[in-house]
Amino acid sequence: MGFGKQIAGVGAVALAMALAGAGIEVHGQSTTTATPSQQSIPDAPRPQTLPQLNTITPVGPALPDAPPPANTGAPAKDDQLAPTSTLPSTPQSTAAAQDDGPAPEVPAAGQGSAAFRLKAVQVNFVQIPFTVKTSKGTLVPGLTWRDVRISENGVRQRPAIFSTDPMPLSIALVIDQSVDYHTMTKINNSLEALQGAFAPYDEVSLFTYNNGVRNQTNGFLGGQTARLAAILERSKAPGREPDLAMGGPLDQTQIVNNQIVDPNTTAVRGQQGITLYAKKEFHTLNDAVLAAAESLAKTAPGRLRIVYVISDGKEYGSKATQKEVIRYCQTNKVTVYATVVSEEAIPGVGFLDRIHLPLTMRDNALHTYTEATGSGTPDYEFYQNGIEKSFQRIAVQARNQYTIGYYSHQPVLDGKYRSVNVEIMQPNLTVIAPRGYYPTPTATAPPPVTPSATP
């Protein structure tokens, strides 16, 4: 009986505890049921909330000199900015920044965005070919850049390149057909040896002139092609018939009643009257050199531009002046070489031929061309054998040149003439180089690498 009472007591206590959890009063108290909102559910999951955004590190300043963000007390590392406890403020509008905000700081030179700003700088690269000879006229090999001093307008320049490699040649050959028939015969016979002075990688064009200029090739041909040989053969001319001396024994004909009976027997063929007049001569040398230089100005860079003239040097009747042609050659880096085939090759006669009387025809204008463009004194030859050897000497001189290049300190497009002086730091040597040049916008970079000689 006692055990049964204990079980009943335990059951009553459990029932009372259950009713108390449900909100019902026992033993005469009010028994009201609790509302669902007051009931707690211990197994329900809690709702997920967003994390605090003020823990994100703000973006660092764009400019190096901008002030760093406020420090929150956390230690900052060397390569990182210290984190902040607040979000970065919203950027103001442009108008508000101009009215209320402080002026932006400009970074120092070489810092910030200014360090990546491109700036155009004009440079003028100048390339000067020159030849060095001894007092006996032989070429001097083996010089280095330490032996050379170059100056422009009296100011010494620092060499950027120095080369002894032979460069391919672009040659504009000019043949004078206005000479007398004796000289023309020697020129015609020597043209067969001319092609042997060219290399396979050279390019050649041919011009002839008498009373006007004619382009025989209409472009450049290979130096040893059969087509060039055919054009050289076709370019042979008879020459000009010399006028007989006035009053000489050959200046006689049959005259009846002050009229010439047979005009074919007169000193000047076709002359009708008894008074003889010298026939007017035309030697358009300036126009021929200018036409040849214009063709060379269109050639590719990295080649030596050469005008090679075979003439007696006389000039009369050209539209272009010698000063204009020389300036064009100096502007476009064209060098004039010449073989003078006249009596100037005779000792003593050449000195007198260089004296030019005003208002008369120039007996030799080639000396001025060669001196001004950098080839030195032209070759003077009178006999055919000497003319053929002159081809070889000029080709050897053109191929065995030194090349020095520098960046000029002068503005590139001022258009003024600039004198150039090349010196060798060794005694008893002669330097043959251009006297100067006119700047052009195309000469702004070093020349390309010299191509190899291929047949």
C-alpha positions in Angstrom: 0.0 0.0 0.0 2.8 2.4 0.8 4.5 1.6 -2.5 1.2 2.4 -4.4 0.9 5.8 -2.7 4.4 6.7 -3.7 3.6 6.0 -7.4 0.4 8.1 -7.2 2.2 11.0 -5.6 4.9 11.0 -8.4 2.2 11.0 -11.1 0.4 13.9 -9.5 3.5 16.0 -9.4 4.2 15.2 -13.0 0.7 16.2 -14.0 1.0 19.4 -12.1 4.2 20.3 -13.8 2.7 19.6 -17.2 -0.4 21.8 -16.5 1.9 24.6 -15.2 3.9 24.5 -18.5 0.6 24.9 -20.4 -0.5 27.9 -18.4 -3.4 26.3 -16.4 -3.8 27.0 -12.8 -4.4 24.2 -10.3 -6.3 24.0 -7.0 -8.9 26.7 -7.6 -6.7 29.2 -9.5 -7.7 30.6 -12.9 -7.0 28.2 -15.8 -6.3 30.5 -18.8 -4.5 29.2 -21.9 -1.4 31.2 -23.1 -1.4 32.9 -26.5 0.7 31.5 -29.3 2.9 34.6 -29.3 3.9 34.0 -25.7 4.8 30.4 -26.4 8.5 29.7 -26.9 9.8 27.2 -29.4 13.2 26.0 -28.3 14.1 24.1 -31.5 13.3 26.9 -34.1 16.4 28.3 -36.0 17.4 31.9 -35.5 17.0 34.4 -38.5 20.2 35.2 -40.4 21.4 38.9 -40.2 23.8 40.8 -42.5 27.4 41.3 -41.1 28.6 44.7 -40.0 30.0 46.5 -43.1 32.2 48.8 -41.2 34.9 46.1 -40.8 35.8 46.3 -44.6 39.2 48.0 -45.3 38.7 51.1 -47.5 40.5 51.5 -50.8 43.8 53.3 -50.6 44.3 56.8 -52.1 45.1 57.1 -55.9 47.8 59.7 -55.5 51.0 59.0 -53.6 50.9 62.4 -51.7 47.2 62.1 -50.6 46.7 61.9 -46.8 46.2 58.3 -45.4 42.9 57.3 -43.8 42.3 57.6 -40.1 44.0 55.1 -37.9 41.9 52.9 -35.6 44.8 51.8 -33.4 45.6 48.6 -35.3 49.3 48.4 -36.2 49.9 49.1 -39.9 52.2 47.0 -42.0 54.9 48.4 -44.3 53.2 47.5 -47.5 49.6 48.0 -46.6 47.4 50.8 -45.4 45.9 50.7 -41.9 42.2 49.6 -42.0 39.5 52.1 -40.9 36.5 51.7 -38.7 34.1 53.6 -41.0 33.1 53.3 -44.7 34.6 55.8 -47.1 32.4 58.8 -47.6 30.4 59.3 -50.7 32.3 61.4 -53.3 30.8 64.8 -53.8 29.6 66.2 -57.1 31.9 68.2 -59.4 30.3 71.5 -58.5 30.4 70.8 -54.8 34.0 69.8 -55.0 34.8 73.1 -56.8 33.0 75.1 -54.2 33.6 73.4 -50.9 36.3 70.8 -51.4 40.0 71.5 -51.3 42.1 71.8 -54.4 43.7 68.5 -55.5 47.4 68.1 -55.0 49.6 67.8 -58.1 52.2 65.1 -57.9 55.9 66.0 -58.2 57.8 65.4 -61.4 58.4 61.7 -62.1 55.6 60.6 -59.7 52.0 59.6 -60.1 50.4 59.8 -63.6 52.9 62.3 -64.8 55.6 59.6 -64.8 53.8 57.8 -67.7 53.2 60.8 -69.8 54.8 60.6 -73.3 56.7 63.6 -74.6 57.7 64.0 -78.3 61.4 64.9 -78.7 62.7 65.8 -82.2 66.1 64.3 -83.1 68.1 64.8 -86.2 70.4 61.9 -87.1 73.3 62.9 -89.4 75.3 60.3 -91.3 78.6 61.5 -92.9 80.7 59.2 -95.2 84.4 60.2 -95.5 87.6 59.0 -97.0 91.1 59.2 -95.6 94.2 59.3 -97.9 97.9 59.8 -97.5 100.0 62.5 -99.1 100.5 60.1 -102.0 96.8 59.5 -102.6 96.5 56.0 -101.2 93.6 55.0 -98.9 94.2 54.6 -95.2 92.5 51.6 -93.6 92.3 50.5 -89.9 91.1 53.7 -88.3 88.8 53.6 -85.3 86.3 56.0 -83.8 88.9 57.2 -81.3 90.9 58.6 -84.2 88.0 60.7 -85.5 86.7 64.1 -84.3 83.6 65.5 -85.9 82.0 68.9 -85.3 79.0 70.8 -86.6 78.9 74.6 -86.8 82.1 74.5 -84.7 80.6 72.4 -81.9 82.0 69.0 -81.3 79.5 66.1 -81.6 79.4 62.8 -79.9 79.5 59.9 -82.4 76.5 57.5 -82.3 77.8 55.0 -84.9 81.1 54.3 -86.6 81.3 51.8 -89.4 83.9 50.6 -91.9 81.6 48.2 -93.7 81.1 48.8 -97.4 77.6 49.9 -98.3 75.7 49.1 -101.5 75.8 51.8 -104.1 73.0 53.6 -106.0 74.7 55.2 -109.0 73.2 57.6 -111.5 75.6 57.6 -114.4 75.7 60.9 -116.5 77.4 60.8 -119.9 78.2 64.0 -121.8 77.3 63.8 -125.5 78.0 67.4 -126.3 81.8 66.9 -126.4 83.7 66.9 -129.7 83.8 63.8 -131.7 87.4 63.0 -130.8 86.6 63.0 -127.1 83.3 61.2 -127.7 85.1 58.4 -129.4 87.3 57.8 -126.4 84.3 57.8 -124.1 82.4 55.3 -126.3 85.3 52.9 -126.4 85.8 53.0 -122.6 82.2 52.3 -121.7 82.8 48.6 -122.1 85.0 48.7 -119.0 82.6 50.7 -117.0 80.3 47.8 -116.0 83.2 46.0 -114.4 83.4 48.6 -111.7 79.9 47.7 -110.4 79.0 45.0 -108.0 76.1 42.6 -108.3 74.2 44.4 -105.5 74.7 47.9 -106.9 71.9 49.6 -108.9 72.6 51.9 -111.8 70.6 54.4 -113.9 71.9 56.1 -117.0 71.4 59.8 -118.1 72.8 61.4 -121.2 72.7 65.1 -122.1 73.5 67.4 -125.1 71.0 70.1 -125.7 68.7 68.6 -123.0 68.7 65.6 -120.7 67.5 62.1 -121.5 66.9 59.2 -119.1 68.0 56.1 -120.9 67.0 53.5 -118.3 63.8 55.0 -116.7 64.8 53.5 -113.4 67.6 51.5 -111.8 69.1 48.3 -113.1 71.4 45.7 -111.7 75.1 46.7 -111.9 76.1 43.6 -114.0 72.9 42.8 -115.9 72.9 42.3 -119.7 70.2 45.0 -120.1 72.5 47.6 -118.7 75.2 46.5 -121.1 72.8 46.9 -124.0 71.7 50.4 -122.9 75.4 51.5 -122.6 76.0 50.3 -126.1 72.9 52.2 -127.3 73.9 55.4 -125.6 77.0 55.9 -127.8 76.9 59.1 -129.8 79.0 60.6 -132.6 79.7 63.8 -130.7 79.8 67.4 -131.8 81.7 68.5 -134.9 84.3 71.2 -134.0 84.2 74.5 -135.7 87.1 75.2 -137.9 89.3 78.2 -137.0 88.2 81.4 -138.5 90.5 82.5 -141.3 92.4 79.2 -141.5 93.3 77.3 -144.6 90.2 75.1 -144.3 88.0 78.2 -143.9 87.8 78.6 -147.7 85.2 77.9 -150.3 84.2 79.0 -153.8 82.6 82.4 -153.8 81.1 84.0 -156.9 79.6 87.4 -156.8 79.8 87.4 -153.0 77.8 84.2 -152.8 79.0 80.7 -151.7 78.8 78.3 -154.6 78.8 75.1 -152.6 77.6 75.4 -149.0 79.0 71.9 -148.2 82.6 73.1 -148.6 82.3 75.9 -146.0 83.7 75.7 -142.5 80.2 75.7 -141.1 78.1 73.3 -143.1 75.0 74.9 -144.6 76.4 78.4 -144.3 75.0 80.6 -147.1 76.8 83.9 -146.5 80.4 84.7 -146.7 80.4 86.0 -143.1 80.9 83.0 -140.7 79.4 82.9 -137.3 80.3 80.4 -134.6 77.6 77.9 -133.9 76.1 78.2 -130.4 76.9 75.4 -128.1 74.7 73.9 -125.4 76.1 71.9 -122.4 73.3 71.4 -120.0 75.4 69.9 -117.2 73.5 71.4 -114.3 70.2 70.0 -115.5 71.7 66.5 -116.0 73.2 66.4 -112.5 69.9 67.6 -111.0 67.9 64.9 -112.9 70.3 62.3 -111.7 70.1 63.5 -108.1 66.3 63.5 -108.1 66.3 59.9 -109.1 68.7 59.0 -106.3 66.6 60.8 -103.7 63.9 58.1 -104.1 66.2 55.2 -103.4 65.9 53.2 -100.2 67.9 54.3 -97.1 71.1 52.5 -96.2 72.7 53.0 -99.7 75.3 55.4 -100.8 73.9 57.8 -103.4 76.4 58.7 -106.1 76.2 60.8 -109.3 79.0 59.8 -111.6 79.7 62.3 -114.4 81.8 61.6 -117.5 82.2 65.0 -119.2 84.5 67.8 -120.2 83.0 69.9 -117.5 81.5 72.7 -119.7 78.2 74.2 -118.7 75.9 76.4 -120.7 72.2 76.6 -121.4 70.8 74.8 -118.2 67.7 76.0 -116.5 69.0 75.1 -113.1 71.8 77.0 -111.5 74.8 75.3 -110.0 74.0 76.7 -106.5 70.5 75.1 -106.6 71.8 71.8 -107.7 74.5 71.7 -105.0 72.0 72.5 -102.3 69.7 69.7 -103.6 72.6 67.2 -103.4 73.6 68.3 -99.9 70.0 68.1 -98.7 69.5 64.5 -100.1 73.0 63.2 -99.2 74.1 62.8 -102.8 77.8 62.7 -103.6 79.1 63.8 -107.1 82.1 62.0 -108.6 83.5 62.9 -112.0 86.0 62.0 -114.6 86.9 65.0 -116.7 87.9 64.1 -120.3 89.4 67.1 -121.8 92.6 69.0 -122.2 92.6 69.8 -118.5 94.4 66.5 -118.0 97.4 68.0 -119.7 99.8 69.5 -117.1 99.5 73.3 -117.0 96.4 73.5 -119.1 94.0 72.5 -116.3 95.1 75.5 -114.2 94.1 77.9 -117.0 90.8 76.2 -117.6 89.8 76.7 -114.0 89.9 80.5 -114.5 86.4 81.6 -115.2 85.7 84.9 -117.0 82.4 86.6 -116.2 79.6 86.2 -118.8 81.4 83.3 -120.5 80.9 79.6 -120.5 82.3 77.7 -117.6 85.1 75.5 -118.8 84.9 73.1 -115.8 82.0 73.2 -113.4 82.6 69.7 -112.1 85.4 70.7 -109.7 82.9 72.8 -107.7 80.4 69.9 -107.5 82.9 67.3 -106.3 84.4 69.6 -103.6 81.0 70.7 -102.2 79.5 67.2 -102.0 82.4 65.4 -100.5 84.3 63.4 -103.2 87.3 65.7 -103.5 89.0 66.5 -106.7 87.7 64.9 -109.9 89.9 62.6 -112.0 91.4 64.3 -115.1 92.1 61.9 -118.0 92.9 62.5 -121.6 93.5 59.1 -123.0 91.2 56.1 -123.2 93.4 53.9 -121.0 93.3 56.6 -118.3 89.5 56.9 -118.5 89.1 53.2 -118.0 91.4 53.2 -114.9 89.5 56.2 -113.5 86.3 54.0 -113.3 88.1 51.6 -111.0 89.7 54.2 -108.8 86.4 56.0 -108.2 84.6 52.7 -107.4 87.3 51.7 -104.9 87.2 55.1 -103.2 83.4 54.9 -102.9 83.4 51.4 -101.4 86.2 52.0 -98.9 84.7 54.9 -97.0 84.2 55.3 -93.3 80.8 56.2 -92.0 80.2 58.2 -88.8 76.8 59.2 -87.5 75.7 61.5 -84.7 72.6 63.2 -83.3 72.7 66.9 -84.0 72.1 69.4 -81.2 70.4 71.8 -83.7 66.6 71.8 -84.4 65.6 69.4 -87.1 63.5 71.6 -89.3 65.2 75.0 -89.2 66.3 74.7 -92.9 69.7 76.3 -92.4 72.9 75.1 -93.8 75.2 73.3 -91.3 78.9 73.1 -91.8 80.6 69.8 -90.9 84.3 69.3 -90.2 85.9 65.8 -89.8 89.4 65.6 -88.4 91.8 62.7 -88.0 94.0 62.6 -84.9 97.0 61.4 -87.0 99.5 63.6 -88.9 100.0 63.8 -92.7 96.5 62.5 -93.6 93.9 64.1 -95.8 90.2 63.8 -95.1 87.7 63.9 -97.9 84.2 64.5 -96.6 81.2 66.7 -97.3 81.5 70.3 -96.2 78.0 70.4 -94.8 74.3 69.6 -95.3 70.8 70.9 -95.1 68.6 69.1 -92.5 65.5 67.1 -93.6 62.7 65.5 -91.6 63.5 62.1 -93.0 66.9 61.9 -91.4 65.7 61.2 -87.9 66.9 57.6 -87.3 70.0 55.6 -87.7 70.4 53.8 -91.1 69.4 50.1 -91.3 72.0 47.3 -91.3 73.9 47.0 -94.5 72.6 44.1 -96.5 75.0 41.3 -97.4 76.5 41.1 -100.9 74.6 38.5 -102.9 75.1 37.7 -106.6 
